[in-house]
Amino acid sequence: MLTAKMAANEEVRRRESHAPAVTTVFADGDMPDHIAEMSEDEAALAALGYKQEFKREFSAWTTFAVSFAVMGLLPSIATTMYYGLGYAGPAANTWGWLLSVFFILCVAASMAELASSMPTSGGLYYAAAVLAGPKYGPFAAWMTGWSNWFVQVTGGPSVDYGCASMVLAAASIVNPDYVPTDYQVFLLTLFIMLTHACISSMPTLWIANFNSVGTIINLLCLIITIIIIPTAAMGDPKFQPNEFAWGIQNSTDWPDGIAVLMSFLSIIWTMSGYDASFHLSEECSNASIATPRSIVMTAGSGSVLGFVLNTLIAYTIKDVNEVLESDLGQPFAAYVVQVLPQNVALAVLAMTIVCAYSMGQGCMVAASRVCFAYARDDCFGIVSKPLKRVNRYTLTPVNAVWFNTTIGALLLLLVFGGTAIDAIFSIGAIAAYVAFTIPIFIKIVFVGNRFRRGPWHLGPFSLPSGIAACCFVVVMLPILCFPSVRGENLAPDAMNWTALVYGAPMLFVIVWFFVDAHKWFKGPKINIEHHMLHQALPSVEGIGGIETLAAGGKDSDVERGSVSKPPSI
């Protein structure tokens, strides 16, 4: 009896001494109750200040499945082909891809490091709050959260718009007399988005299984397409010379270098789905390891496979202008018709449509988790209360799903505004990388070696990776707002409306924060029972974690740092 009691006490002591090392909102000295009775994942989330509300039925593979589906290489490349080839020609697909993807991988690796330290659905928003400290944390979280939500809420509509456009383009290929109308594009896109909302409202395990199947289909369709294009391509010769495939065909009024940078919009938008793993970390087992691995796997596999597909397109396309100006209204559809026999072209287009549907559903899942996480901390003001409810039957944030769907349906009205619909793609690129970079910038500039890293980290490459990521985003932000023409050629129908469509809402939320929201929004909220060793609990505490409490205030795992008490930032 005594032996059993001693063994039980030893187990409790062991589990407390191995409490998760996370970067947390808890004040130094505070700790969640009953942490010794929790699983490792529950304890890590508790140390971040949140109770477990979702079932952890995602594995590293299924988390990767969602993020790979959200990235959707084949449909993403197909949907954004106009912005690559249309600005810089084949060079955008070859050395333009290689150049930009290096910096994008730096962003992904730096994000993965944050995800290992802070595996919560709030993701980048939570990281910005904690890293910025109690004084500036609420504003940093506010900016990061809203920018990231703009990405999520525009992601589904933009993907579904591309999917609907390809469906109608396929109808035009079969029946050349058919010309899709804006009204038809709108209705079909809305229908696709509603089906995604229904699927995203299902229980977690069903969603995980659906996305697993979708990812397998995505990979198979991508590989089949990569095989079909060089083998079935028509023409003699089949392939263009190196000078063509790696050469710049500048279709803008800007110098060649600027045109290439503008073409990065296609690449940045394509390679922006890897953060979905971060937002699913509360539903993933072994999250502090599986989440960062999933982020890196998604970005790495996307970089390689995307380069292969883009290079094939650059070597097989016959006439860039013909593809861009086709009556089909969808460049990828025009490309496959140009280089492949019609039946084969329709088969490739059908596979792309299936992948786009899977991608749109992944976007909807990720967006709902982001919306839930932000509502949990009252980011949405009076609307937050219903959005942070978890459905008692499905244990998923159903209200958040349908809130995002409603906003997405309103955004689709841009279809009737001509070129205005293009802005949802630019917003997806700019807003995503603003949100990605804010916590990375705070970490490398203001936190430095006081950052408490998780079990997955970059070691000595952390600082160089963060610097490269931030420099890339600073350069690209104004470039992505450039119109393709200037001077006398610049008319309203050729304008790049990104600065207005993204800038106006961001200006509104900034004004909202300083006028009113700063009074009630204090960043991440602790929603778990805990005992406090301090009289006051600040909303955002500095770089520390539950391991600090167990170790008596000593930090034994910091980058290049010595043993020290974690400071408030």
Secondary structure, 3 states (H helix, E strand, C coil): CHHHHHHHHHHHHHHHHCCCCCCCCCCCCCEECCHHHCCHHHHHHHHCCCCCCCCCCECHHHHHHHHHHHHCHHHHHHHCHHHHHHHHHHHHCCHHHHHHHHHHHHHHHHHHHHHHHCCCCCCHHHHHHHHHHHHHHHHHHHHHHHHHHHHHHHHHHHHHHHHHHHHHHHHHHHCCCCCCCHHHHHHHHHHHHHHHHHHHCCCHHHHHHHHHHHHHHHHHHHHHHHHHHHHHCCCCCCCCCHHHHCCCCCCCCCCHHHHHHHHHHHHHHHCCCCCHHHHCHHHECCHHHHHHHHHHHHHHHHHHHHHHHHHHHHHHCCCHHHHHCCCCCCHHHHHHHHHCCHHHHHHHHHHHHHHHHHHHHHHHHHHHHHHHHHHHCCCCHHHHHHHCCCCCCCCCCHHHHHHHHHHHHHHHHHHHHHHHHHHHHHHHHHHHHHHHHHHHHHHHHHHHHHCECCCCCCHHHHHHHHHHHHHHHHHHHHHCCCCCCCHHHCCHHHCCCHHHHHHHHHHHHHHHHHHCHHHCCCCCCCCCCEECCCCCCCCCCCCCCHHHHHCCCCECCECCCCCECCCCC
